[in-house]
Amino acid sequence: MAGLLPGVLVAVLLAAAAAPASAKDYTVGDSSGWTTGVDYTAWARGKTFNIGDTLLFQYTSAGHSVVEVSEADHTSCSAANPLRSYKDGTTIVTLTRSGTRYFICGSTGHCGAGMKLTVTVASLSGSAAGGTRLAKPSSSDADPTTTTTTRTSSATGGATGSWAPRTATWLLFFAAVGALL
């Protein structure tokens, strides 16, 4: 019976490594992109953001920016102490940890006009830590169509996706195989 244990361990690790991991790509504001006049509260309503998902901010670099800020700076619409700042017109933010992330436009007056987003990323266990909270709604009550893409990777595929847990699984697998040799 003890001789079966290493084989079972290898089989379990192989199965875990081969299971696909999924991540979604969200285009912030859908076809409108990251601009004034969009209700980002309505955009994010009902979405569950997970580790490995990406936020794609599309905007004109001459008039807008994406600034990741603290909760206090988000509340006060201050870009004076950015955690990260982007001005390239196409910004991809990968959600790499659970918790709350805060984004504003750094252009004068845009955050105050509603160009701000708060995203709560679910923990690895899959349960959302408080769901998704966003900026106060603008005058628009429209619920835009959501644009998402699901990325899938597996142990046999080369696609992008949520790979961090996979790396740990493979390390465990190779350690188990090494122990058998």
Secondary structure, DSSP 8 states (H G I E B T S, - for coil): -TTHHHHHHHHHHHHHHHS-EEEEEEETTGGG-S-TT--HHHHHTT--B-TT-EEEEE--TTT--EEEE-HHHHHHT--SS-SEEE-SSEEEEE--SSEEEEEE--STTTTTTT-EEEEEE--TTS--SS----S---S--------EEEEEE-TT----S--HHHHHHHHHHHHHHHHH-
